[in-house]
Amino acid sequence: MIRFENVYKRYPQGLEALADINFSIDQATLTLLKGHSGAGKSTLLKLIAAIERPTAGVVLVNGENVGALRRAAIPWLRRNIGMIFQDPKLLFDRTAFDNVMLPLSIAGFPPREAERRVRAALDKVGLGDRERAMPITLSGGEQQRLAIARAVVNRPTLLLADEPTAHLDPDNAREVAKLFHEFQQVGVTVIIATHDEGLYAGYQPKRIALAQGRQVGAAS
């Protein structure tokens, strides 16, 4: 489903974020990106979502070279990708329901179908009874679960998460890790940049290690 072939990413002033990255990820797998801060994990996720483009090499998603996509085609790519960040990036002037509704409104879903999907996503992450809550009233773990609901409400085939448990207490972190595993079990490809791979030890993930922008060993 995802393949990197001799991928490099250089930023202005000569900063090399990634160098000679090669791996493939099959559909419906759980993959961990490991490495120190600044190792290139976030950049790698951004290349998959076409937020960044490679300086050299090829990034394939479902056989499509996403680094060569026309700008107008990128929104169509992202309709099949859910993205989750350390900062949930919630809209604090909107309810939990309205935060999750936003991607469907942008995509033009019929209102009745959109409402059904939002409630199903909130139920999945354990927030079915908090749909009218404002984000400020939710705990850190609930805010992150709300961000996950928003990321999956479009039913993406690919879920990208950048340190999604970094600011959570151990119990909430385990709950979030369990959610990612459950999505993988129903056919979603899940890629997580994390410092805490122990959270996923029981789920037999694939691992890709980075150090100073380079791949350390083969993907395992």
N, C-alpha and C positions, 0 to 999 in steps of 0.2 A: 504493500500500500504506500509506503514511504521509502524513498531511497536517496541517499546522498552519495554523489560520485565526485571525488576530488574537489570538495567544496572549500573555498577560501572566502573570508570576509575581512576586508580592510576598510578602515575609516580614514577620514582626512588626518593629516599629520602622520600618516604611516602606521597608525595603530592597527595591529593585526589581531582581530578578535577570534578568528577561526582559521585553521590551516590544515589542508589535506584531510578533510573529514570524509570517511567512507563507512556507511552502514546501511542496512535495510531493516524495516519493521513491517511485519505481517499484520493483516487486519485482525481486529479483536484481540490484541495483545496489550498487556500493561508493561510499559517501559519506563525505567527510571534514568534520568540524566544526573550523574554524580559529578562533583567537583567543587573546588573552593570558590569563594566569591570572586568574580571576574574571570572564571575559567572559560566562559563562553556559552553557558547553558541558556541564558535568556536570549542571546543572539540566535542560537540554533532554533529555538521555538519561533522567533520572529521570522526566520527564513521560511519555515514551514507554512506560516500563515500569510506570507508575502507582505509582511509589515516592513521587512528589509529584503533586499535582493543580494544574491551572492556576487562577489567581485569576480570569482572564477568558479568553474565547476557547475554541476547540475543538481537541482533539488526537484525530485519527482514526487508528486502526490497523486495517487491513483493514475499513474502513468503520464501525468501532465507536468510539463516543465514550468513550475510556478514562478521561477525567476525570470521567465520570458513572457509572462502574461501581460497583455495590454491592461492599462489602468482600469478601463471600463469593465474588464472581466473579473477583477479581484473581488468585488462584492459577491459574485456568484460562487467563487471558491469559498469564501468565508461563511456562506450560508450552511455549509456542511461542517464547519469547525466551531466548537465551543471553546472559549478562552477564559481562564481564571488566573488572577494575579494575587500577590501578597496582599495588596490593598484591594478590597472588594470593589472599589469604584462604584458604589451605590449612589443613587440620587436621593439625597436626604430630605427633599421636599416632596417625595412621592411615597406612597404606601409600598409595603412588600409586594402586594399584588401588582401594582403599577410598574414597579421595577422589573418584574419578570415579564410583564406584558410588553415592555418596550421593544424587544427584537421582533416580536410578532406584528406589532403595529407598523414598524418600519418595513417589514416584508409584505404588508398588505393582507394579512390573514383575515378571513371573515370573522366578525366579532364573536359569534357564538362558538366557533371552533377554537378561536384564540383563548377565550375564557376557560374552555374545557382543558386546553393544554396547560394553561397557567396553573390551574388547581391541581392537575395531575403532577406537575413538576414540584409544586410546593408540598404536596403530600409525600412525594418521593424523598424529599430531604427533611421530612419531619416538621414542616412549618405550615401544615394545612390549617391549623387553628390560629395562625398569626397573619393572615393575608391582609388585614386592615391595619396592622401595626406599622408605625413609622420606623425606619432603620435605626434611628438614634435610640429607640427603646429596646433594641435587640442586643444580646450579648455578642462578644466577638465571634464565638463559634456559630451563633445563629446568623450573623451577618455574612460569614463565609459560606454557610449553607445556602443562604439566599442568593449569593453570587453564583453558586453552582446551579441552583434552579434556573437562574436567568441564562446560564451558559448552555443548559441542556434542553430548554423549552422548545427549541427548534428541532430537537431530535437529531443532533449532528452525528455523523459517523466517526468524527475525530474530536477528541477532547484534549486540549493543551493546558497544563497547569504549571505556573511558575511560583515555586515555594508557597503552595497554598496553605500549609500548616505552620508557617514560620512564626506567627504571632499568637498561636493557639496554645492553650494548656493541654497536657497530655491526653485527657479524656476526650476533649473536642477534636484533637488531632487524630486520634484513633477513629472517631466517628467519621471524619472526613475521608480518611484513608479507606475505610470500609465502603463508603459511597462510591469512590472511584473503582474499587474492585467490583462492586455490583454492576456498575455501568459496563465494565469490561466483560463481565459474564453474560451480558445480553447483546454483545456484538460490537460495542463501541471500542475503537482504538484509543487508548489513553496513554499520554506521554507526560511525565511529571518531572520537573526539575526540583530536586530536593537535597537538603543536607541530612535528612533523617530517613535513610533507607530502611531502618529497623521497623518503621511503621508498616512496611509492606512485606516484611520477611515471610509471612505466612501465605502470601499470594503468588509466589513463584514468578516475580517479574523478570523481564529482560533488563540488563543494565548496560549503559553506555557511560564510560568515564572520560572526563575531560580534565586537562591540566594546562593552564596557560594557553588556551585556545587549540590545543592539540588532543587528539584521541589517544587514550592510554590503553593499549591492547585492543583486542577485537571485542565487539559487542558480545555479551554473554547472556 
